[in-house]
């Protein structure tokens, strides 16, 4: 109802209604019918406002309120209504005080398109029905349903005021406004004769717009293309802005995005079900158990252009723009090229220096400067600007460095420039130019980790996988299309705000910076990472003191929680024995090792073995058998609702679980019944922490650090992964032994779920001469430079393993023999190497602990590690 389209149609209807000879105005002016002629079922109240129509007219604001009493109360408490009510009350009070003053007339109510239309008609054309189950928002393509306490109309009212709806509405309106494109003008134009066409072609050499077909000169084509290019960055909605489900799109002639046949990689997900590779995958050069991978293996290739290299001409434009500008104050920068002030923010300044108008004026200034070569005693605008001077008139030149004007005379200008006072002021303005350029240059730098989308401007395709993008650049159709742009400078460019890299023209960034998606990403700062969160930065000051405080809290909490945990385990075993008399409960996870946080769940493996069906070692643990056991346990728990609250049964995950809450202690539990592999994992992590206390300190500290850096959560880095990241680092720096060494040193074998878990628990660290602070600094530097793209983190070996080796398993190190045996087995599952961050489970060698971690998370981890290492070095 707030859209321009609706308001236009509303005004057209009202004008038509008012001007109609047989309008409802005439009917309403007619004398009222007698009561006998009226329907006896209808009351007089229903005549004005039928009860079946839940709408109310506000005479104060002169508007219709839909949705009944909920919306009426919401409107009554709104700021606009209260302001109008206060205004009318004040006027009434003033009129009462001066009753005899005939000239005082209260101001009319707010203007509305519905002025003069009876309430009945207003209600009729805003009818929302008796009861509404849902309202469909076609702009956001969702259905707004009623809730238990809120009707659908109020839910829709709240939705229409949301940031998501307003963003989509702006995108829709912009797209709608631009839909009246040049096609209509071209179609309506009279056909030209062949002679006129030839004469016109001779007079002006034009270039066709590849989007709408209009012809333009080279200069005006750039400005015209701005209308089209920004739409190619749009996403379906704000909710899907960060992660697009469609990775490759094509734009049709109307500016809409539609799927194309170019191969796409599915979104990164933590799924273990089998997926077949999309046919004709461009990543077929590197294959690894393809029927299990969800997307191509995006590793570094030796051939092809360097798509991450910054174009030299773009660098020169930015560098020259920085030199020809200066800071006025904390809020403003003055551009001598455009002769105007700009908001003093790094991103705003960068966008201005990349804008079409600035580059056009800069080129004109350079061309004009060339004409002064034969007149060395005179100053061009460029020469003056280099001295922070500007010609304001034919008689006067202003020196911004010195703050006064000089006569526009070559001799006097030369004397002023050579004056020591001017040189000193010039040096002050010049002092921070290197820092500013370095900051802008860093925004132009891209790499594999900070790019989320790869975009071909000419073919209108988008991918999230670099190897697909490179394959597209070699495609014959692409090569044929770019021949149309032989007169253009074609470059690879990057937007740090949107994390997008594209192959386009020199000025594509200028088009892109005007689009809605870019502005929204700049406002919300989805992808840009250039500083540590404040809480994480505070954690790095006095790290020794901070870790001791955290440890004291964890230890104190551990003592208090231990009794509660024991009670939970006793109660769980007792009730489970109703179905499984020989049941055993094994707690595992971070709470058991003293690594858990205040809100950590208690993980428990229930060994529901019977005399004929052992479970712990992994026998009798098919999907059906595990699910049957969990269903039986659930039934037992349902029999004691005073002790247990069952949250849900989670089936669609790698290890099915029941999530429950122990009412007496308030502890939330995750119950599994698959095998004891998780229990063995907990034992070895505990052994590393007990034998080398700094290991436990690092895990606890980094868990807090990652929470502050927002690297955890869904599709993030979990507590179990953090523990193995720390242990692997300590293996690489030769402090802790590898898993393979501990297996080799242990005499007894212990096979669980087909994997060797028999490790030596009692061992000594190789060295203990480094402090906690030194280890923490080394950890940050290690993972800041780790090659996540090509290497797998392998705690089994204590060294990285190339992802490509998993394409040919026979080339893997000999210590990986259990993995080969499992892979060649009946239900062999390959290790997934299609995620950016790959961390191999130390026992279950076919399990990638980080398969769900997003590329953006890896980029943030890398960047935050770099910034944290710098912070620790500064404070050392």
Long-range contacts (C-beta under 8 A, 24 or more apart in sequence): 1-126, 2-160, 2-169, 3-139, 3-169, 3-172, 3-173, 4-173, 4-176, 5-176, 7-113, 10-113, 10-114, 11-113, 13-125, 14-113, 14-114, 14-117, 17-117, 17-121, 18-116, 18-117, 24-118, 24-120, 24-121, 25-118, 28-118, 28-120, 48-119, 48-120, 49-119, 49-120, 49-123, 50-123, 52-130, 53-123, 53-127, 53-128, 53-129, 53-130, 54-128, 54-130, 54-153, 55-123, 55-126, 55-127, 55-128, 57-119, 57-122, 57-123, 59-109, 60-84, 60-85, 60-88, 60-109, 61-109, 61-110, 62-109, 62-110, 62-112, 62-114, 62-115, 63-112, 63-114, 64-114, 64-122, 64-123, 64-126, 66-126, 66-128, 66-153, 67-128, 67-151, 67-153, 67-154, 67-157, 68-151, 68-153, 70-150, 70-151, 70-153, 70-154, 71-153, 71-154, 71-157, 74-154, 74-157, 84-109, 84-110, 128-153, 137-165, 139-165, 139-168, 139-169, 139-172, 140-164, 140-165, 140-168, 140-237, 141-236, 141-237, 163-238, 164-237, 164-238, 164-239, 167-238, 167-516, 167-520, 168-237, 168-238, 170-516, 171-234, 171-516, 174-516, 175-231, 175-234, 175-255, 178-227, 178-231, 178-255, 179-254, 179-255, 181-212, 181-227, 182-209, 182-212, 182-213, 182-214, 183-212, 183-213, 183-253, 186-212, 186-213, 186-214, 207-487, 210-458, 210-484, 211-251, 211-253, 211-255, 212-253, 218-487, 219-360, 222-356, 222-505, 222-507, 222-510, 223-356, 225-511, 226-356, 226-510, 226-511, 226-514, 228-255, 229-457, 229-508, 229-511, 229-512, 229-515, 230-511, 230-512, 230-514, 230-515, 230-516, 230-517, 230-518, 231-255, 231-515, 232-257, 232-455, 232-457, 232-460, 232-462, 233-455, 233-498, 233-500, 233-512, 233-515, 233-517, 233-518, 234-515, 234-516, 234-517, 235-517, 238-520, 241-517, 241-520, 241-521, 241-526, 242-526, 242-856, 243-267, 243-854, 244-453, 244-462, 244-464, 247-462, 247-463, 247-464, 247-465, 248-461, 248-462, 248-463, 248-468, 249-460, 249-461, 249-462, 250-459, 250-460, 250-461, 251-460, 260-461, 262-461, 262-463, 262-468, 262-472, 263-296, 263-468, 263-471, 264-463, 264-468, 265-294, 265-295, 265-296, 265-298, 265-463, 265-464, 265-465, 265-468, 266-294, 266-295, 267-464, 268-294, 268-295, 268-715, 268-835, 268-836, 268-851, 268-852, 268-853, 268-854, 268-855, 269-294, 269-852, 270-715, 270-851, 270-852, 272-654, 272-829, 282-467, 282-468, 282-470, 282-471, 282-472, 283-465, 283-467, 283-468, 283-471, 286-804, 286-807, 287-807, 288-803, 288-804, 288-806, 288-807, 288-830, 288-833, 289-806, 289-823, 289-830, 292-829, 292-830, 292-832, 293-832, 293-833, 293-834, 294-834, 295-465, 295-834, 296-465, 296-467, 296-468, 296-834, 297-467, 297-803, 297-804, 297-807, 297-833, 297-834, 298-465, 298-466, 298-467, 298-789, 298-834, 298-836, 299-467, 299-789, 299-790, 299-803, 299-804, 300-448, 300-789, 300-790, 301-467, 301-470, 304-470, 304-473, 304-474, 305-473, 305-492, 307-454, 307-466, 307-469, 307-470, 307-492, 307-501, 307-503, 308-445, 308-446, 308-447, 308-448, 308-451, 308-492, 308-494, 308-501, 309-492, 310-441, 310-444, 310-445, 310-494, 311-491, 311-492, 311-493, 311-506, 313-489, 313-491, 313-506, 314-354, 314-444, 314-491, 314-493, 314-506, 315-441, 315-444, 317-353, 317-354, 317-359, 317-362, 318-350, 318-353, 318-354, 318-437, 318-440, 318-441, 318-444, 319-437, 320-362, 321-352, 321-353, 321-358, 321-362, 322-353, 322-433, 322-436, 322-437, 322-440, 323-386, 323-433, 324-362, 324-382, 324-385, 324-386, 325-349, 326-388, 326-400, 326-401, 326-429, 327-429, 327-432, 334-400, 336-385, 336-388, 336-390, 336-400, 337-361, 337-362, 337-365, 337-385, 339-390, 346-439, 346-440, 346-443, 347-443, 347-497, 347-522, 349-436, 349-440, 350-440, 350-443, 351-513, 353-440, 354-507, 354-509, 354-510, 354-513, 355-510, 355-513, 356-507, 356-510, 359-507, 359-510, 377-410, 377-414, 378-410, 379-410, 379-413, 384-413, 387-417, 387-422, 387-426, 388-426, 388-429, 389-413, 389-417, 400-429, 401-425, 401-426, 401-428, 401-429, 442-530, 443-496, 444-493, 444-494, 444-496, 445-494, 446-494, 446-496, 446-501, 448-789, 449-788, 449-789, 449-836, 449-855, 449-858, 449-859, 449-862, 450-496, 450-499, 450-527, 450-529, 450-859, 451-494, 451-499, 451-500, 451-501, 452-498, 452-499, 452-500, 452-527, 452-855, 452-856, 453-498, 453-499, 453-500, 453-501, 454-500, 454-501, 454-502, 455-500, 455-501, 455-502, 455-503, 455-504, 456-502, 456-503, 456-504, 457-502, 457-503, 457-504, 457-505, 457-508, 458-482, 458-484, 458-485, 458-503, 458-504, 464-855, 473-503, 496-527, 496-528, 497-521, 497-522, 497-525, 497-527, 497-528, 498-526, 498-527, 499-526, 499-527, 499-856, 527-856, 529-859, 529-860, 529-863, 529-864, 530-863, 531-867, 532-709, 532-864, 532-867, 532-868, 532-871, 533-708, 533-709, 533-710, 535-708, 536-705, 536-708, 536-709, 536-864, 536-868, 537-871, 539-701, 539-704, 539-705, 539-708, 540-705, 540-868, 540-871, 540-872, 540-875, 541-875, 543-701, 543-772, 543-773, 543-776, 543-872, 544-771, 544-772, 544-773, 546-701, 547-697, 547-700, 547-701, 547-772, 550-700, 550-701, 550-704, 551-697, 551-700, 554-594, 554-595, 554-596, 554-700, 555-594, 557-598, 558-594, 561-591, 561-667, 564-665, 564-667, 565-591, 565-602, 565-667, 567-662, 567-664, 567-665, 568-602, 568-604, 568-662, 568-665, 568-667, 568-669, 569-604, 571-643, 571-662, 571-664, 572-604, 572-606, 572-669, 572-671, 575-636, 575-637, 575-639, 575-640, 575-643, 575-644, 576-606, 576-608, 576-633, 576-636, 578-636, 578-639, 579-608, 579-632, 579-633, 579-635, 579-636, 580-606, 580-608, 580-609, 580-610, 580-629, 580-632, 582-609, 582-610, 582-611, 583-607, 583-608, 583-609, 584-609, 584-616, 586-676, 586-679, 588-678, 588-679, 588-681, 588-682, 589-678, 589-682, 589-719, 589-720, 590-719, 590-720, 590-723, 592-682, 592-686, 593-682, 593-685, 593-686, 593-689, 593-696, 594-689, 594-696, 595-685, 595-689, 595-696, 595-699, 595-700, 595-703, 595-719, 595-723, 596-719, 597-703, 600-719, 601-659, 601-667, 601-668, 601-669, 601-670, 602-667, 602-668, 602-669, 602-670, 603-669, 603-670, 603-672, 603-678, 604-669, 604-670, 604-671, 604-672, 605-672, 605-673, 605-674, 605-675, 605-676, 605-678, 605-679, 606-633, 606-671, 606-672, 606-673, 607-673, 607-676, 608-632, 608-633, 608-673, 615-673, 615-675, 616-675, 616-676, 616-752, 617-675, 617-676, 617-751, 617-752, 617-753, 618-674, 618-675, 618-676, 618-677, 618-752, 618-753, 618-754, 621-674, 621-675, 621-753, 623-656, 626-656, 626-673, 626-674, 627-651, 627-656, 629-673, 630-656, 630-657, 630-658, 630-671, 630-673, 633-658, 633-671, 633-673, 634-658, 654-847, 674-753, 675-752, 675-753, 676-752, 676-753, 677-752, 677-753, 677-755, 677-757, 677-843, 677-844, 680-750, 680-752, 680-757, 680-843, 681-720, 681-841, 681-842, 681-843, 683-761, 684-739, 684-742, 684-757, 684-759, 684-761, 684-842, 685-723, 685-724, 685-727, 687-759, 687-761, 687-762, 687-763, 688-727, 688-730, 688-736, 691-762, 691-763, 691-764, 691-765, 692-730, 692-735, 692-736, 692-765, 692-768, 694-768, 694-770, 694-772, 694-775, 695-726, 695-727, 695-730, 695-736, 697-772, 698-726, 698-730, 698-772, 698-775, 698-776, 698-779, 699-723, 699-726, 701-772, 701-776, 702-726, 702-779, 705-868, 709-860, 709-861, 709-864, 710-860, 711-857, 711-860, 711-861, 711-864, 715-852, 715-853, 715-854, 715-857, 716-853, 716-854, 716-857, 717-850, 717-853, 717-857, 717-861, 720-849, 721-839, 721-849, 721-850, 721-853, 724-793, 724-795, 724-839, 724-842, 724-849, 725-783, 725-793, 725-839, 726-779, 727-795, 728-793, 728-794, 728-795, 728-798, 728-839, 729-778, 729-779, 729-782, 729-783, 730-775, 731-795, 731-798, 732-782, 732-798, 732-799, 733-778, 733-782, 734-766, 734-767, 735-765, 735-766, 735-767, 735-768, 735-770, 736-765, 736-766, 737-763, 737-766, 737-798, 738-795, 738-796, 738-797, 738-798, 739-795, 739-796, 739-798, 739-842, 739-843, 740-796, 740-797, 740-798, 740-815, 741-798, 752-843, 753-844, 754-818, 754-822, 754-825, 755-818, 755-822, 755-843, 755-844, 755-845, 756-818, 756-843, 757-843, 773-872, 773-876, 776-872, 777-869, 777-872, 777-873, 777-876, 779-865, 780-865, 780-866, 780-868, 780-869, 780-872, 781-865, 781-869, 783-861, 783-862, 783-865, 784-862, 784-865, 784-866, 784-869, 786-862, 788-836, 788-837, 788-838, 788-858, 788-862, 789-836, 791-838, 792-831, 792-833, 792-838, 792-839, 792-840, 793-837, 793-838, 793-839, 793-840, 794-840, 795-839, 795-840, 795-842, 796-840, 796-842, 796-845, 801-840, 803-833, 803-838, 806-830, 806-831, 806-833, 816-845, 818-845, 819-845, 819-846, 822-846, 837-861
